[in-house]
Amino acid sequence: MSMRSFLAFPISGALKERLKYILDDLRTTGADVKWVKPGNIHLTIKFLGELEESRIESIMSLLDQRCREFVPMTSYLSEIGAFPDLQHPRIVWAALDDSKKEIQGIVEVLRGDMIKFGVPQDEHPFKPHLTLGRVRSSAHLKNLIQAMHQITFVEKIEQKFDKIILYKSTLTPQGPIYNVLKEYEIGKNRIAS
């Protein structure tokens, strides 16, 4: 039996609360966007796709060891943006300050590890972001872009990255349902060098 799964950093309740206010603001623009439920927002490390249970068990064993080698880190929300860009938004996101590059380092290691399990390599370089919504049409797009430009982050909300979760993703007509398969603490029982 196979299951659809992905690796992600969970985010704190405080950050989800801040993002809920941002989503509420952006919804008032009337733009045709499929918004992500605040409870489902996370920082994706790697989408694994459909994998056999035996392969997922092997990945779990590797993650048990690998996550001990990493060091917990902290980041902050830094901006609201879009892929491919703000003039032509397809995916609306909140970016995290990645000045220290620790998140990038962990992601590169784990993405490299996943290739060994037959998971395809990513086409795009990693940019730490939290997906907020997917634009479905150009309706009220100008309002959305204008609202995104007005969001600022004067008050910094700290996000500690000290866990990695392997999620199972089940697609439903109401949207995806995420179930935790296993949670890994970063740096747990780490031997200081």
C-alpha positions as CSV (number, residue, x, y, z in Angstrom):
1,M,0.0,0.0,0.0
2,S,1.3,3.5,-0.8
3,M,0.6,6.9,0.7
4,R,1.1,10.5,-0.2
5,S,3.5,12.2,2.2
6,F,5.7,15.2,2.8
7,L,8.3,16.5,5.3
8,A,7.7,19.9,6.9
9,F,8.6,22.1,9.8
10,P,5.4,22.8,11.9
11,I,4.8,26.4,12.9
12,S,3.7,27.8,16.3
13,G,0.2,28.8,17.3
14,A,1.3,32.4,17.6
15,L,2.5,32.5,14.0
16,K,-0.7,30.7,12.8
17,E,-2.7,33.4,14.6
18,R,-0.8,36.2,12.9
19,L,-1.2,34.5,9.5
20,K,-4.9,34.1,10.2
21,Y,-5.2,37.9,10.5
22,I,-3.2,38.3,7.3
23,L,-5.5,35.8,5.5
24,D,-8.6,37.6,6.8
25,D,-7.2,40.9,5.4
26,L,-6.4,39.4,2.0
27,R,-9.8,37.7,1.8
28,T,-11.5,41.1,1.9
29,T,-9.9,41.9,-1.5
30,G,-12.4,39.5,-3.2
31,A,-9.6,37.9,-5.2
32,D,-10.2,34.5,-6.6
33,V,-7.8,32.6,-4.4
34,K,-8.0,29.1,-2.8
35,W,-6.7,30.1,0.7
36,V,-5.0,27.6,2.9
37,K,-6.6,26.9,6.3
38,P,-4.4,28.5,9.0
39,G,-4.2,25.1,10.8
40,N,-2.7,23.5,7.7
41,I,0.1,26.1,7.2
42,H,3.6,24.7,7.6
43,L,7.1,25.1,6.0
44,T,7.4,22.3,3.5
45,I,10.9,20.8,3.3
46,K,10.1,18.1,0.7
47,F,7.0,16.7,-1.0
48,L,7.6,13.0,-1.2
49,G,4.6,12.0,-3.3
50,E,3.1,8.5,-3.3
51,L,5.5,6.1,-1.6
52,E,5.2,2.4,-0.5
53,E,4.9,1.9,3.3
54,S,8.2,0.0,3.3
55,R,10.0,3.0,1.8
56,I,8.3,5.3,4.3
57,E,9.6,3.1,7.1
58,S,13.2,3.4,5.7
59,I,12.8,7.2,5.5
60,M,11.6,7.2,9.2
61,S,14.7,5.3,10.3
62,L,17.0,7.7,8.5
63,L,15.1,10.8,9.9
64,D,15.5,9.4,13.5
65,Q,19.3,9.6,13.1
66,R,19.5,12.6,10.8
67,C,17.4,15.0,13.0
68,R,19.7,14.4,16.0
69,E,22.5,15.9,13.9
70,F,20.7,19.2,13.3
71,V,20.6,22.2,15.6
72,P,17.3,24.0,16.4
73,M,17.1,27.5,15.0
74,T,14.9,30.6,15.1
75,S,13.4,32.8,12.3
76,Y,10.8,35.5,11.8
77,L,8.1,36.4,9.3
78,S,9.7,38.9,6.9
79,E,7.4,39.6,4.0
80,I,4.4,38.6,1.9
81,G,5.1,37.8,-1.7
82,A,4.1,35.6,-4.6
83,F,5.5,33.1,-7.1
84,P,6.5,33.8,-9.8
85,D,6.3,37.5,-8.8
86,L,4.0,40.1,-7.3
87,Q,2.8,41.4,-10.7
88,H,1.7,37.9,-11.8
89,P,0.9,36.0,-8.5
90,R,0.0,32.3,-8.8
91,I,1.0,31.3,-5.2
92,V,0.7,33.8,-2.3
93,W,3.2,33.2,0.5
94,A,4.7,34.5,3.7
95,A,8.5,34.4,3.7
96,L,10.7,33.7,6.6
97,D,13.9,35.6,7.3
98,D,16.7,33.2,6.2
99,S,19.7,35.3,6.9
100,K,21.4,32.6,8.8
101,K,20.9,29.9,6.2
102,E,20.4,27.1,8.8
103,I,17.0,26.2,7.4
104,Q,18.5,26.1,3.9
105,G,21.2,23.7,5.2
106,I,18.8,21.3,6.8
107,V,16.6,21.3,3.7
108,E,19.5,20.6,1.3
109,V,20.7,17.6,3.5
110,L,17.2,16.1,3.6
111,R,16.4,16.7,0.0
112,G,19.7,14.9,-0.9
113,D,18.7,12.0,1.4
114,M,15.3,11.6,-0.2
115,I,16.9,11.1,-3.7
116,K,18.3,7.8,-2.3
117,F,14.7,6.7,-1.7
118,G,13.7,7.4,-5.3
119,V,12.1,10.8,-4.6
120,P,12.7,13.1,-7.6
121,Q,15.0,16.1,-7.2
122,D,13.4,19.5,-6.9
123,E,13.4,21.7,-10.0
124,H,13.5,25.0,-8.1
125,P,16.0,26.1,-5.4
126,F,14.5,26.2,-1.9
127,K,13.0,29.5,-0.6
128,P,11.7,29.3,2.9
129,H,8.0,30.3,2.6
130,L,4.6,29.4,4.0
131,T,2.0,28.9,1.3
132,L,-1.1,31.0,2.0
133,G,-3.1,30.5,-1.1
134,R,-3.3,29.6,-4.8
135,V,-4.6,32.2,-7.3
136,R,-7.4,30.7,-9.5
137,S,-8.2,33.6,-11.8
138,S,-7.4,37.3,-12.4
139,A,-10.6,38.5,-10.6
140,H,-9.8,41.4,-8.2
141,L,-6.0,40.7,-8.6
142,K,-5.1,44.4,-8.4
143,N,-6.9,44.6,-5.0
144,L,-4.9,41.6,-3.8
145,I,-1.6,42.9,-5.0
146,Q,-2.3,46.3,-3.3
147,A,-3.3,44.6,0.0
148,M,-0.1,42.5,-0.1
149,H,2.1,45.6,-0.5
150,Q,0.5,47.1,2.6
151,I,1.3,44.3,5.0
152,T,4.3,45.0,7.2
153,F,6.0,43.1,10.0
154,V,6.9,45.7,12.6
155,E,6.3,43.3,15.5
156,K,8.5,40.3,15.0
157,I,7.0,37.0,15.8
158,E,9.7,34.4,16.6
159,Q,9.4,31.0,15.0
160,K,11.5,28.3,16.6
161,F,12.4,25.4,14.3
162,D,13.0,22.5,16.6
163,K,10.8,19.8,15.1
164,I,10.4,18.1,11.7
165,I,7.2,16.2,10.9
166,L,6.6,13.5,8.4
167,Y,3.0,14.0,7.3
168,K,0.5,11.9,5.4
169,S,-1.6,13.9,3.0
170,T,-5.1,12.8,2.0
171,L,-6.7,14.8,-0.8
172,T,-10.5,15.5,-0.3
173,P,-12.9,17.7,-2.2
174,Q,-12.9,20.0,0.9
175,G,-9.1,20.3,0.7
176,P,-6.1,18.2,1.9
177,I,-6.1,16.5,5.3
178,Y,-2.7,16.2,7.0
179,N,-2.0,13.5,9.6
180,V,1.2,13.3,11.5
181,L,3.0,10.0,10.8
182,K,6.0,10.8,13.0
183,E,7.4,13.9,14.7
184,Y,11.2,14.3,15.1
185,E,12.9,16.7,17.6
186,I,15.8,18.5,16.1
187,G,19.1,18.0,18.0
188,K,17.6,15.6,20.6
189,N,20.3,13.6,22.4
190,R,22.8,15.5,20.3
191,I,26.4,15.1,21.4
192,A,28.1,18.5,21.5
193,S,31.3,18.6,19.4
